[in-house]
Amino acid sequence: MGSEIKAGPMRVLVTGGSGLVGKAIEHVVQQECGKREGEEWIFLSSKDADLVDLGQTRAAFEKHRPTHVIHLAAKVGGLYLHMRENLHFLRDNIKINDNVLQTAHEMGVTKVVSCLSSCIFPDKTTYPIDETMIHNGPPHDSNFGYSHAKRMIDVQNRAYFQQYGRLYTAVIPTNVFGPHDNFSIENGHVLSALINKTYKAKKEGTPVNVCGSGAPRRQFIYSLDLGRLIIWVLREYEEIDPVITSVGEEDEVSIKEAVDMIAQALDFKGEIHFDTSLSDGQLKKTASNAKLRRYLPDFTFTPLKEAIKMTCDWFVANYNIART
Ligand SMILES: NC(=O)c1ccc[n+]([C@@H]2O[C@H](COP(=O)([O-])OP(=O)(O)OC[C@H]3O[C@@H](n4cnc5c(N)ncnc54)[C@H](OP(=O)(O)O)[C@@H]3O)[C@@H](O)[C@H]2O)c1
């Protein structure tokens, strides 16, 4: 085992620090007094180190000597990109995760919190899904590459604990959205792609064309809520087994309902069409947040309508710098 880190204020390295979730954590740390006295927080982007490359990963860890790591970096994308590039999602994510976890271990990092995703759960399952069911069957075909790579983080966390006593754990967010998301209509996540589509349709006076029937149901979590929860996990959560970080089952909405909230937030009054010739992906993947609730019964999630409105406002105000 590598040299152990001395006790003292945390030095937290956030991989994927320039992305949707990374920016939300940065906001909580810097704007909501999330940082404690003496702590240092470092937010990495792929420009600082390509974590697919072991040498660059080691160099980044040597440079910053973190005591704690929040591991967010991943090759991520929307449904249609996943369907086209399962091999790339599998290989890049396996490499990124192994490089980060093994380097953290070799350099004596005391805690790592990685990010899984609710879309890695078995396709054929009972609902609601919980943390014990991750490996119970094959994931949905559309994103099997990403899913298997992510599942291996959980396997690896257990192995680091079994062999070396490491406290490396993970959160399982449902669909995340918020400022700094990828709003690309082609490759973005569903909600952000729909915000961009609606914004464009309003500007051009055209209808909004939604891919699929609008029937699939999803639990959406606002990135700032997730940021707050990940910081709690880093400080307080002591299990190796992951925890689902999501709004409750009662807050699941259909894509159609989400589109209506976006239209309202952007004051879009045109027509909305649903293209049923395109794939819907998984019809639902309802996840239970009961475990999270046992730890944090009073955590308040931002109401979806309010969070969508704040995200739309951010997108309109930052259109020139937003990822589109
Ligand atoms: N968004 C969701 O709905 C969702 C849901 C569940 C789980 N998650 C998980 O949450 C984590 C964060 O996702 P996100 O939505 O914040 O993604 P994102 O906005 O696309 O950000 C991805 C981050 O990873 C970095 N990255 C990508 N490839 C890299 C590489 N080869 N080397 C180093 N850094 C690399 C990017 O750096 P650059 O900015 O330099 O490209 C960026 O900071 C991921 O692990 C994802 O799987 C996301």
The ligand as a Gaussian input file, in Angstrom:
#p B3LYP/6-31G(d) Opt

LIG

0 1
 N      -25.747000      13.760000     -16.057000
 C      -26.468000      12.737000     -15.628000
 O      -27.671000      12.659000     -15.863000
 C      -25.831000      11.661000     -14.809000
 C      -26.650000      10.696000     -14.230000
 C      -26.080000       9.709000     -13.468000
 C      -24.718000       9.674000     -13.300000
 N      -23.931000      10.610000     -13.859000
 C      -22.494000      10.528000     -13.651000
 O      -22.055000      11.743000     -13.051000
 C      -20.710000      11.995000     -13.414000
 C      -20.593000      13.407000     -13.927000
 O      -21.412000      13.551000     -15.074000
 P      -21.764000      14.950000     -15.715000
 O      -23.179000      14.888000     -16.106000
 O      -21.251000      16.048000     -14.848000
 O      -20.904000      14.881000     -17.063000
 P      -20.333000      16.034000     -17.997000
 O      -21.013000      17.318000     -17.740000
 O      -20.325000      15.515000     -19.383000
 O      -18.854000      16.136000     -17.485000
 C      -17.954000      15.108000     -17.700000
 C      -16.689000      15.493000     -17.012000
 O      -15.739000      14.445000     -17.206000
 C      -14.579000      14.999000     -17.767000
 N      -13.948000      14.008000     -18.624000
 C      -14.501000      13.334000     -19.674000
 N      -13.589000      12.531000     -20.246000
 C      -12.433000      12.715000     -19.544000
 C      -11.131000      12.199000     -19.661000
 N      -10.816000      11.314000     -20.618000
 N      -10.201000      12.620000     -18.790000
 C      -10.497000      13.524000     -17.834000
 N      -11.702000      14.044000     -17.657000
 C      -12.665000      13.645000     -18.515000
 C      -15.014000      16.229000     -18.547000
 O      -13.931000      17.123000     -18.755000
 P      -14.006000      18.246000     -19.939000
 O      -14.980000      19.284000     -19.474000
 O      -12.626000      18.773000     -20.023000
 O      -14.460000      17.520000     -21.164000
 C      -16.059000      16.775000     -17.586000
 O      -15.460000      17.494000     -16.531000
 C      -20.336000      10.941000     -14.449000
 O      -19.575000       9.936000     -13.821000
 C      -21.675000      10.398000     -14.901000
 O      -21.569000       9.082000     -15.343000
 C      -24.459000      11.619000     -14.619000

